[in-house]
Amino acid sequence: MGASTAYHLARRGLTNIILVEREATLGAGSTGKNAGGVRHQFSTESNIKLSIESIRLFERFHDEIGYEIDFHQDGYLFLISSEADLTEFERSIKLQRRLGVPVDLISPGDAGSLAPGLEVDGVIAATFCGRDGICDPNGVTMGFAKAARAAGVEILRETEVTGIMLNRGAVAGVETNRGAISTTCIVNAAGPYSRNIGSMAGIDIPILPYRRHIFITEPIPESARELRYGLSVPGDHIMVIDFETSFYFHREGAGILYGMSDPDEPPGYDLTVKWEFLEKVTPVAVKRLPALADTSIAHAWAGLYEVTPDAMPIIGLVESAPGFYIIGGFSGHGFQHCPAAGRILADMIVTGSTPADFEPAPFAYGRFAGGSRHPEYNVV
């Protein structure tokens, strides 16, 4: 989010920008630990529109930004196992189609044909969009960052923000472990640490960090796709999501990447791999992709979701603190929305107003103070 916003600001001629990164490399946090999925299949119009714009840029990223992101549009397949979820997904499909997204409701048998080796026992329907896909989060981050730097943006690595300076409630600067930076505009793009940054300015940001795990199997050679029990695995990069359990998988190199959310996980910043959680994931994984029973884990890691109460992000100005902007809380789908979200926030900062093609209410910081909310349903 920070790299995208910096890039879009620089495109508008605003180059007196400093991108502050605590770690030695960019994208070392949630961005570098996610599964790389990008999809149109959301339940709210606001998120679908973010997806439409973002995926259009991903499709031409190399030509426009000048960086390779290894984008595979093999589709997203959502498996539906309950009538209640089916009702919600049917409603979402109508909305997605109205906005021009090519998504279909298909039978369990058709789902199995799209993803060889998939077991559809208990599945009553599925949705599929062939323009959804997988790309490289590091490539996207570095592409935006290099293009921004070429336009004059300064990037400070190994620089930790330690305080926010205010003048009569308005932003006056940033304190870091390498000295102070005078500024009247701050973009809080700290992901799961957004709440910590907000507290430095006396702002309560309702974003909590939740640990999520990713496991990658040992390589499965081409000749071994039909494993010893006659069980196969998909040959392309289709993302399969069992919505009832939140289990998902896709090919990653010669192996299979998979993960699942843990409803018992409390908020926190622990990034160690909780290997006992694999015992919960394995029965679900083997049920949906039986070939996984014959594989071993080569790599595993944990990352942090940045979650808001309604699973919708915060994009925009904090009215009570002039100059303080937030772009965070995407609740597991932030990486895929960074092109559009960065462009929108850059427009807000440069023009001082809301872009004509953006409805701010679903993303406003102030929405948590009261009134109605429209939560995102399609969260994994």
Secondary structure, 3 states (H helix, E strand, C coil): CHHHHHHHHHHCCCCCCEEECCCCCCCCCCHHHCCCEECCCCCCHHHHHHHHHHHHHHHCHHHHHCCCCCCECCCEEEEECCHHHHHHHHHHHHHHHHCCCCEEEECHHHHHHHCCCCCCCCCCEEEEECCCEECCHHHHHHHHHHHHHHCCCEEECCCCEEEEEEECCEEEEEEECCEEEECCCEEECCHHHHHHHHHHCCCCCCCEEEEEEEEEECCCCHHHCCCCCCCCCCCCCCEEEECCCCEEEEEECCEEEEEECCCCCCCCCCCCCCHHHHHHHHHHHHHHCHHHHHCCEEEEEEEEEEECCCCCCEEEECCCCCCEEEEECCCCCCHHHHHHHHHHHHHHHHHCCCCCCCCCHHHCHHHHHCCCCCCCCCCC
